[in-house]
Amino acid sequence: MSLPEPFRGEVWDVDFDDFGPHPAVVFSINVLNTRLGHVAVIPVTGTRGPDQTHVPLDRDAGLTLYAESFADVTGLQPVARSRLLERRGLLAMPELDRLARQLSVYLGLDSTPGVASH
């Protein structure tokens, strides 16, 4: 069986080691997603968290598990492509852009003046 072809910004059901099947956003870049045996994903939660770490997602991305869904950047992790179960949908570009900005802040990669990175 061939491995699924995930693309950046897609929402997939992922079989996580720690908590089983759960939706997540593929965040790694496409050129690496097709070459490596794993992808970087950000789990989706129904729990509202701090605006700095929890990005609200629209139901158009195929998210039906929760009344409200949030991508939690603190959960960024690699998963084997073989653990991707089913594609649910795709984030809108503004959602993907916000996710990238919030992840940069969380990881201290943001070079915006006034934002402490240490």
C-alpha positions as CSV (number, residue, x, y, z in Angstrom):
1,M,0.0,0.0,0.0
2,S,1.4,3.4,-0.9
3,L,1.7,6.2,1.6
4,P,-0.8,9.1,1.4
5,E,0.3,12.3,-0.3
6,P,-0.4,15.0,2.3
7,F,0.0,18.7,1.5
8,R,0.6,21.7,3.6
9,G,-2.6,23.2,5.0
10,E,-4.6,20.0,4.7
11,V,-6.5,18.6,7.7
12,W,-6.1,14.8,8.2
13,D,-7.3,12.3,10.8
14,V,-4.1,11.1,12.3
15,D,-3.5,8.0,14.5
16,F,-1.4,9.6,17.3
17,D,0.6,7.4,19.6
18,D,-0.5,9.2,22.7
19,F,-4.2,9.8,22.1
20,G,-5.4,7.8,19.1
21,P,-7.2,9.1,16.0
22,H,-7.6,12.9,16.0
23,P,-7.7,15.7,13.4
24,A,-4.5,17.6,12.7
25,V,-3.2,20.2,10.2
26,V,-0.2,19.2,8.0
27,F,2.3,22.0,8.4
28,S,5.5,20.8,6.8
29,I,6.3,22.0,3.3
30,N,5.1,20.0,0.2
31,V,8.6,19.3,-1.2
32,L,9.5,17.5,2.0
33,N,6.1,15.8,2.6
34,T,6.5,13.9,-0.7
35,R,10.1,12.9,0.0
36,L,10.1,11.9,3.7
37,G,8.3,9.2,5.6
38,H,6.9,11.7,8.0
39,V,5.1,15.1,8.1
40,A,4.9,17.8,10.7
41,V,1.4,18.2,12.0
42,I,-0.4,20.5,14.5
43,P,-3.2,18.8,16.4
44,V,-6.7,20.3,16.4
45,T,-8.5,20.7,19.7
46,G,-12.0,21.8,20.8
47,T,-10.6,23.7,23.7
48,R,-10.2,27.4,23.4
49,G,-6.7,28.4,24.6
50,P,-4.6,31.5,24.5
51,D,-4.8,33.5,21.2
52,Q,-1.0,33.2,21.0
53,T,-1.1,29.4,20.7
54,H,-4.6,28.4,19.6
55,V,-5.7,29.4,16.1
56,P,-9.5,29.2,15.4
57,L,-10.4,27.1,12.4
58,D,-13.4,27.2,10.2
59,R,-15.7,24.2,9.8
60,D,-15.0,24.4,6.0
61,A,-11.8,22.6,6.7
62,G,-13.8,19.4,7.3
63,L,-13.8,19.7,11.1
64,T,-16.9,18.3,12.7
65,L,-15.7,16.8,16.0
66,Y,-16.1,20.0,18.0
67,A,-18.5,23.0,18.0
68,E,-15.4,25.1,17.7
69,S,-12.0,23.9,16.5
70,F,-8.5,25.3,17.2
71,A,-5.1,24.4,15.9
72,D,-2.8,24.2,19.0
73,V,0.7,25.3,17.8
74,T,2.2,23.9,21.1
75,G,1.5,20.4,19.8
76,L,3.6,20.6,16.6
77,Q,5.1,17.1,16.1
78,P,6.3,14.8,13.4
79,V,4.1,11.8,12.5
80,A,4.8,8.9,10.1
81,R,2.9,9.3,6.9
82,S,1.6,5.8,7.5
83,R,-0.4,7.2,10.5
84,L,-2.4,9.5,8.3
85,L,-5.9,7.9,8.1
86,E,-8.1,10.1,6.0
87,R,-8.1,13.6,4.5
88,R,-10.8,15.9,6.0
89,G,-10.3,19.2,4.2
90,L,-8.1,22.2,3.7
91,L,-7.5,25.4,5.7
92,A,-8.3,28.7,4.2
93,M,-5.2,30.8,3.3
94,P,-5.8,33.3,6.2
95,E,-6.0,30.4,8.7
96,L,-2.7,29.0,7.3
97,D,-1.0,32.4,7.4
98,R,-2.1,33.0,11.0
99,L,-0.9,29.5,12.0
100,A,2.5,30.3,10.5
101,R,2.7,33.6,12.4
102,Q,1.6,32.1,15.7
103,L,4.1,29.2,15.3
104,S,6.9,31.7,14.6
105,V,6.1,33.6,17.8
106,Y,5.8,30.4,19.8
107,L,9.2,29.1,18.6
108,G,10.9,32.5,19.0
109,L,11.4,32.9,15.2
110,D,9.5,36.2,15.0
111,S,11.8,39.1,14.5
112,T,9.1,41.8,15.1
113,P,10.5,44.6,17.3
114,G,9.2,44.4,20.8
115,V,8.6,40.7,20.7
116,A,11.0,38.9,23.1
117,S,12.4,35.7,21.8
118,H,14.1,34.6,25.0
